[in-house]
Amino acid sequence: MGFDKASDRTPAWQSASREHLWMPYCQMQTAPLPTPVARTEGVFLILSDRRRLIDGLASWWSACHGYNHPHIVESMTRQLHCMPHVMMGGIQHQPAATLATRLAAILPGDLNHVFFSDSGSVAVEVAMKMAIQFHRNLGDRQRTRFVSFAHAYHGDTTGAMSLCDPQRSMHAHFGDALLQQHSLPIPDSPERLEQFDEFLTRHGEQIAAVFIEPLVQGAGGMRFHSADVLTEIDRSCRKHGVLWVADELATGFGRTGTMFAVEQAGVVPDIICLGKALSGGAIGLAATVARDGVYQAFLSDDPSKALMHGPTFMGNPLACAAANASLDLFETEPRLEQVSQIESQLVTALEPCRNLSNVVDVRCKGAIGVVQVDRLHQLDQLRQHFVDAGVWVRPFGDCIYLTPSLTITADELTQLTEAFVTVTTQWSSNAS
């Protein structure tokens, strides 16, 4: 199986947009044309030429119920005819109020106070702002810095970029132009835990919060750590009076096997960031949710102690309707059982990749399957070869990975993993 150039299937609208549509995460001068998608259905991307690809990524983890789920479509359609959007400055509406109440009910502990925004990066920015102002409202103006971890990725806006790994992330190029934060090894051993605690002992009075992607670091290399790491971070942060923030934009809503990844550690972060699957992947929506103690620090007769933040499309009624419908599905359909079944199937199906010459590791967690390699080469050709095999898989960094919709059937997952293993094996053979 070679890597021959795909035949030209470029639709007219794509040719017309070539000089105008700036695509993400690619060098526009050298990148091949993107794969043109005409519509979606279940776990399938249907291309302009009518080919059907099983989406192995659920649109960056977000389409947890698959695409076009009737309940979400119907809920959004009703809301669209009623009120697609209204500002939240001095105005409130039922979809947002209902969603906030429902999120508070399913989140662990006293994560009761929901601030909506329209993207995950903004949710992280809001969490940073909340953390700094929390301390200032209590009279401590020294806590202005943050701790994050090696291989961290927290988003593409400027503040969120400063939390990403300063040397190994896609944002390393901007290191000298960003806010300067502290990047530490993730405390996944007794020695690193001691190092983390000692750092907070020395510098804790300057630290507003610690950020972590719980259980799975996503764009930094799909790296896993144990729930014990979260337990120890929680313990150290409490000891030193430092807040900690769980960035569950990718891991929330069942992806790791529980509704939220922090549940596996039995700890409650001071702030949690949600997005991606929050709306079932149907429309942009994110949330930053604070515990009672954080929220109460903003309550005052002094207007300057209020959180002065308000994205134009925060709490968008259409997005909130989608998110409420998504929560309905988690309540009425067996999503977490499906995740368990997906994990079991991924473990078995991806195991043959472990014997390939350039494979460093094979690992699975919930509905996440990762094959880590020593080096990715011919990346554009590899991505195209997955398309030619009938699946959508987008390797990056040193990882070839799967994060399918939680509704994928056993047969569909078999088709996906068989194509995944076949293409990866051929690619590995060519690399040898």
C-alpha positions as MATLAB code, in Angstrom:
seq = 'MGFDKASDRTPAWQSASREHLWMPYCQMQTAPLPTPVARTEGVFLILSDRRRLIDGLASWWSACHGYNHPHIVESMTRQLHCMPHVMMGGIQHQPAATLATRLAAILPGDLNHVFFSDSGSVAVEVAMKMAIQFHRNLGDRQRTRFVSFAHAYHGDTTGAMSLCDPQRSMHAHFGDALLQQHSLPIPDSPERLEQFDEFLTRHGEQIAAVFIEPLVQGAGGMRFHSADVLTEIDRSCRKHGVLWVADELATGFGRTGTMFAVEQAGVVPDIICLGKALSGGAIGLAATVARDGVYQAFLSDDPSKALMHGPTFMGNPLACAAANASLDLFETEPRLEQVSQIESQLVTALEPCRNLSNVVDVRCKGAIGVVQVDRLHQLDQLRQHFVDAGVWVRPFGDCIYLTPSLTITADELTQLTEAFVTVTTQWSSNAS';
ca = [
       0.000    0.000    0.000;
       1.681    3.191   -1.159;
       1.102    6.882   -0.637;
       0.086    7.868   -4.161;
      -1.381   11.292   -4.666;
      -5.174   11.277   -4.375;
      -7.189   12.031   -7.488;
      -8.474   15.551   -7.872;
     -11.887   15.761   -6.252;
     -11.878   19.495   -5.560;
     -15.392   21.030   -5.552;
     -15.886   24.437   -7.161;
     -16.570   26.218   -3.864;
     -13.278   25.000   -2.471;
     -11.296   26.202   -5.473;
     -12.977   29.594   -5.198;
     -12.061   29.939   -1.513;
      -8.437   28.922   -1.855;
      -7.124   32.485   -1.666;
      -9.447   33.605    1.131;
     -10.064   30.911    3.759;
      -7.227   30.773    6.296;
      -7.119   27.284    7.832;
      -5.957   26.390   11.365;
      -2.715   24.666   12.330;
      -1.157   24.499    8.889;
       1.337   26.263    6.667;
      -0.949   27.680    3.988;
       1.793   27.849    1.359;
       2.581   24.130    1.432;
      -0.473   22.411    2.931;
      -2.618   20.274    0.632;
      -6.228   21.217    0.159;
      -8.393   20.276    3.129;
     -10.814   17.380    2.838;
     -14.168   18.867    1.703;
     -17.111   17.769    3.866;
     -20.651   18.292    2.574;
     -22.654   16.938    5.517;
     -22.543   14.750    8.605;
     -24.536   11.762    9.778;
     -24.053    9.743   12.963;
     -20.326    9.031   13.151;
     -19.759    9.793    9.460;
     -18.340   12.720    7.541;
     -19.862   12.691    4.064;
     -17.573   14.304    1.522;
     -18.476   16.440   -1.451;
     -17.895   13.447   -3.733;
     -20.221   11.331   -1.483;
     -17.517    9.228    0.098;
     -18.264    8.409    3.738;
     -15.516    8.632    6.363;
     -15.886    7.339    9.906;
     -14.812   10.262   12.058;
     -12.215    8.927   14.466;
     -11.852   12.268   16.252;
     -15.467   13.387   16.842;
     -14.464   16.860   15.646;
     -11.744   17.407   18.246;
     -13.517   15.327   20.916;
     -16.702   17.403   20.793;
     -19.372   15.357   18.955;
     -19.903   12.985   21.857;
     -23.357   11.837   20.674;
     -22.321   11.669   17.042;
     -23.520   14.178   14.474;
     -27.081   15.356   13.864;
     -28.568   13.614   16.878;
     -32.337   14.153   16.444;
     -32.897   15.332   20.000;
     -30.218   18.017   19.756;
     -31.377   19.094   16.283;
     -34.997   19.354   17.418;
     -34.065   21.319   20.542;
     -31.948   23.756   18.560;
     -34.647   24.139   15.901;
     -37.255   25.063   18.506;
     -34.869   27.538   20.109;
     -33.882   29.018   16.748;
     -37.501   29.920   16.009;
     -37.981   31.290   19.524;
     -34.791   33.277   20.217;
     -31.430   32.514   18.608;
     -29.519   35.068   20.678;
     -29.848   37.845   23.208;
     -27.167   39.630   25.208;
     -26.732   38.605   28.844;
     -25.875   42.074   30.098;
     -28.889   42.792   32.313;
     -30.962   40.155   30.479;
     -31.486   36.512   31.343;
     -33.183   33.602   29.636;
     -34.365   30.155   30.596;
     -31.986   27.993   28.516;
     -28.919   29.468   30.259;
     -30.525   29.419   33.708;
     -31.605   25.806   33.272;
     -28.203   24.738   31.970;
     -26.334   26.422   34.828;
     -28.588   24.702   37.364;
     -28.121   21.312   35.712;
     -24.344   21.662   35.476;
     -24.139   22.570   39.155;
     -26.166   19.460   39.965;
     -23.873   17.036   38.110;
     -20.492   18.603   38.866;
     -18.725   17.322   41.980;
     -18.832   19.163   45.287;
     -19.834   22.809   45.423;
     -18.931   23.771   41.855;
     -22.128   25.795   41.742;
     -21.413   29.042   39.918;
     -21.398   28.926   36.121;
     -19.953   31.648   33.893;
     -20.618   30.995   30.209;
     -18.449   31.930   27.250;
     -18.207   30.863   23.618;
     -14.936   28.920   23.406;
     -12.636   26.828   25.536;
      -9.727   29.249   25.336;
     -11.948   32.025   26.668;
     -13.124   29.733   29.479;
      -9.463   29.364   30.466;
      -8.896   33.122   30.252;
     -11.909   33.670   32.533;
     -10.496   31.148   35.016;
      -7.175   33.021   35.063;
      -8.956   36.299   35.654;
     -11.151   34.766   38.366;
      -8.129   33.335   40.170;
      -6.167   36.583   40.227;
      -9.182   38.637   41.277;
     -10.172   36.104   43.947;
      -6.922   36.821   45.767;
      -7.122   40.573   45.139;
     -10.648   40.733   46.497;
      -9.271   39.136   49.675;
      -6.514   41.751   49.868;
      -3.628   39.800   48.335;
      -2.276   41.521   45.214;
       0.941   39.471   44.931;
      -0.638   36.357   43.442;
      -0.444   37.077   39.727;
       1.374   34.048   38.313;
       0.280   30.546   37.388;
       1.721   27.053   37.412;
       1.105   24.585   34.607;
       2.953   21.452   33.566;
       5.310   20.080   30.960;
       3.435   19.215   27.747;
       0.463   21.325   28.864;
      -1.906   22.832   26.334;
      -4.678   25.178   27.458;
      -5.672   27.089   24.330;
      -4.653   29.549   21.647;
      -5.604   32.957   23.077;
      -2.781   34.975   24.585;
      -3.359   34.243   28.257;
      -4.070   30.576   27.611;
      -0.944   30.358   25.450;
       1.149   31.422   28.433;
      -0.016   28.298   30.285;
       1.154   25.970   27.515;
       4.514   24.233   27.665;
       6.965   27.084   26.914;
       9.438   24.823   25.080;
       7.500   21.926   23.561;
       4.126   23.389   22.611;
       3.066   24.912   19.312;
       3.241   28.291   21.068;
       6.912   28.080   22.073;
       7.697   30.552   19.269;
       5.894   33.248   21.283;
       7.568   32.585   24.632;
       9.220   35.980   24.963;
       5.995   37.799   24.046;
       3.712   36.115   26.583;
       2.976   36.489   30.260;
       5.654   34.546   32.104;
       4.306   31.584   34.060;
       5.881   28.585   35.775;
       6.086   25.245   33.979;
       6.910   22.230   36.142;
       7.183   18.480   35.547;
       3.839   16.870   36.219;
       4.040   15.454   39.786;
       3.653   11.803   38.826;
       6.372   10.377   41.091;
       7.382   10.922   44.728;
      10.392   12.974   43.620;
       8.364   15.217   41.329;
       5.651   15.589   43.940;
       8.258   16.736   46.429;
       9.601   19.165   43.838;
       6.092   20.533   43.230;
       5.391   20.991   46.934;
       8.763   22.641   47.512;
       8.076   25.033   44.646;
       4.795   26.101   46.247;
       6.582   26.470   49.589;
       9.092   28.870   48.016;
       6.870   30.706   45.542;
       3.282   30.040   46.605;
       2.745   33.625   47.721;
       3.085   34.669   44.056;
       0.886   31.903   42.607;
      -2.799   32.554   41.887;
      -3.599   29.037   40.655;
      -2.308   25.765   39.268;
      -3.770   24.582   35.946;
      -3.942   20.947   34.904;
      -5.665   18.864   32.252;
      -6.869   16.034   34.503;
      -5.886   12.464   33.576;
      -5.123   13.257   29.914;
      -2.971   16.030   28.487;
      -4.399   16.534   25.009;
      -2.599   18.564   22.375;
       0.668   18.273   24.301;
       0.946   14.641   23.246;
      -2.084   12.706   24.528;
      -0.197   11.879   27.723;
      -1.910   10.132   30.625;
      -1.353   10.416   34.360;
      -3.007    8.727   37.312;
      -5.801   10.083   39.472;
      -3.287   10.138   42.351;
      -1.619   13.125   40.670;
      -4.816   15.132   41.090;
      -5.162   14.052   44.705;
      -1.655   15.251   45.511;
      -2.062   18.532   43.600;
      -5.235   19.177   45.550;
      -3.458   18.448   48.840;
      -0.491   20.723   48.089;
      -2.625   23.578   46.810;
      -4.820   23.486   49.929;
      -1.695   23.462   52.092;
      -0.283   26.571   50.416;
      -3.489   28.538   49.833;
      -3.231   28.226   46.055;
      -6.282   27.647   43.855;
      -6.237   24.871   41.291;
      -8.097   24.744   38.012;
      -9.170   21.623   36.153;
      -9.142   22.214   32.403;
     -11.754   19.626   31.386;
     -12.432   21.092   27.964;
     -11.368   17.808   26.397;
     -11.866   15.319   29.232;
     -15.315   16.376   30.415;
     -18.597   14.653   29.576;
     -17.604   11.019   29.711;
     -14.482   10.941   27.580;
     -12.240    9.351   30.244;
     -14.883    6.973   31.629;
     -16.570    9.197   34.206;
     -18.685   12.249   33.557;
     -15.760   14.421   34.630;
     -12.173   13.245   34.940;
     -11.686   14.727   38.433;
     -14.306   12.326   39.756;
     -11.775    9.505   39.446;
      -9.623   11.217   42.081;
     -12.484   12.148   44.388;
     -11.307   15.765   44.528;
     -13.011   19.053   43.716;
     -11.034   21.780   41.917;
     -11.617   25.402   42.827;
     -12.528   26.138   39.202;
     -13.338   23.843   36.303;
     -13.347   24.750   32.594;
     -15.808   22.992   30.288;
     -16.326   23.128   26.521;
     -16.158   20.972   23.378;
     -18.716   18.260   24.245;
     -20.705   20.654   26.450;
     -23.052   21.328   23.526;
     -22.720   17.841   22.084;
     -20.364   19.334   19.517;
     -23.251   21.098   17.783;
     -22.261   24.727   18.398;
     -19.612   26.696   20.274;
     -20.173   26.952   24.029;
     -17.925   26.892   27.088;
     -18.214   27.446   30.811;
     -15.999   28.362   33.740;
     -17.487   27.023   36.964;
     -16.354   28.129   40.424;
     -16.793   26.692   43.886;
     -18.810   28.541   46.517;
     -15.725   29.950   48.244;
     -14.352   31.440   45.033;
     -17.681   32.972   44.048;
     -18.282   34.463   47.496;
     -15.052   36.474   47.263;
     -16.700   38.479   44.465;
     -19.796   39.414   46.489;
     -19.499   42.922   47.888;
     -21.074   46.360   48.060;
     -17.957   47.500   46.200;
     -18.580   47.423   42.409;
     -14.855   47.003   41.735;
     -14.971   43.516   43.258;
     -17.349   42.251   40.566;
     -16.053   40.042   37.761;
     -15.922   42.481   34.855;
     -16.113   40.097   31.958;
     -18.811   39.423   29.389;
     -18.338   37.817   25.964;
     -20.896   39.067   23.453;
     -22.246   35.585   22.821;
     -21.992   34.252   26.375;
     -24.902   32.016   27.302;
     -26.136   32.003   23.721;
     -29.681   30.544   23.904;
     -29.188   28.346   20.849;
     -26.014   26.853   22.305;
     -27.605   26.423   25.728;
     -30.527   24.592   24.111;
     -28.039   22.211   22.482;
     -26.230   21.687   25.785;
     -29.458   21.000   27.664;
     -30.387   18.458   25.001;
     -26.939   16.891   25.337;
     -27.418   16.524   29.094;
     -30.797   14.912   28.394;
     -28.980   12.270   26.369;
     -26.461   11.608   29.120;
     -29.425   11.068   31.442;
     -31.446    8.817   29.141;
     -28.852    6.941   27.082;
     -26.021    4.720   28.424;
     -23.064    6.904   27.478;
     -20.689    5.855   30.263;
     -21.393    2.186   29.561;
     -20.608    2.876   25.921;
     -17.316    4.487   26.920;
     -16.370    1.368   28.876;
     -17.130   -0.803   25.859;
     -15.152    1.498   23.555;
     -12.154    1.371   25.890;
     -12.207   -2.416   25.988;
     -12.388   -2.634   22.204;
      -9.650   -0.042   21.685;
      -7.282   -1.859   24.045;
      -7.619   -5.053   22.047;
      -7.748   -3.526   18.574;
      -4.723   -1.226   18.913;
      -2.458   -3.769   20.610;
      -0.917   -5.003   17.285;
       0.590   -1.542   16.818;
       2.779   -2.094   19.869;
       5.057   -4.377   17.854;
       5.729   -1.860   15.079;
       9.341   -0.759   14.858;
       8.877    2.961   15.449;
       6.078    2.771   18.027;
       7.015    4.077   21.474;
       3.775    3.295   23.303;
       0.164    2.245   22.872;
      -2.280    3.469   25.517;
      -6.018    3.765   26.027;
      -8.152    5.626   28.530;
     -11.919    5.710   28.209;
     -12.820    6.582   24.632;
      -9.244    7.602   23.812;
      -6.758    5.421   21.982;
      -3.190    6.569   21.317;
      -0.276    5.167   19.361;
       2.828    7.200   20.170;
       5.694    6.988   17.683;
       9.294    8.139   17.724;
       8.736   10.538   14.841;
       5.914   11.399   12.482;
       7.039   11.803    8.895;
       5.151   12.285    5.633;
       2.335   13.673    7.748;
       0.191   15.026    4.915;
       0.474   11.751    3.028;
      -0.393    9.797    6.169;
      -3.517   11.856    6.749;
      -4.561   11.381    3.130;
      -4.005    7.660    3.375;
      -6.442    7.490    6.286;
      -8.977    9.304    4.119;
      -8.396    6.832    1.299;
      -9.032    4.032    3.817;
     -12.417    5.551    4.706;
     -11.640    7.133    8.090;
     -10.868   10.591    9.411;
      -7.747   10.511   11.605;
      -5.467   13.511   12.027;
      -2.100   12.590   13.588;
      -0.046   15.361   15.171;
       3.182   15.723   17.113;
       4.266   12.171   17.829;
       0.766   10.711   18.149;
      -1.680    8.842   15.958;
      -4.847    8.771   18.009;
      -8.578    8.104   18.154;
     -11.288    9.906   20.110;
     -14.487    8.674   18.439;
     -18.029    9.652   19.270;
     -19.302    7.835   22.352;
     -22.192    6.511   20.261;
     -20.028    4.642   17.784;
     -21.233    1.062   17.374;
     -18.978   -1.961   17.831;
     -19.071   -2.629   14.075;
     -18.248    0.985   13.210;
     -15.419    0.988   15.732;
     -14.096   -2.227   14.211;
     -14.057   -0.593   10.762;
     -12.286    2.416   12.249;
      -9.629    0.461   14.142;
      -8.967   -1.973   11.301;
      -8.303    0.944    8.953;
      -6.252    2.656   11.667;
      -4.035   -0.381   12.246;
      -3.662   -1.149    8.538;
      -2.605    2.376    7.608;
      -0.356    2.772   10.654;
       1.329   -0.557    9.925;
       1.943    0.374    6.288;
       3.261    3.785    7.305;
       5.586    2.179    9.862;
       6.853   -0.271    7.246;
       7.624    2.577    4.852;
       9.459    4.391    7.632;
      11.751    1.458    8.395;
];
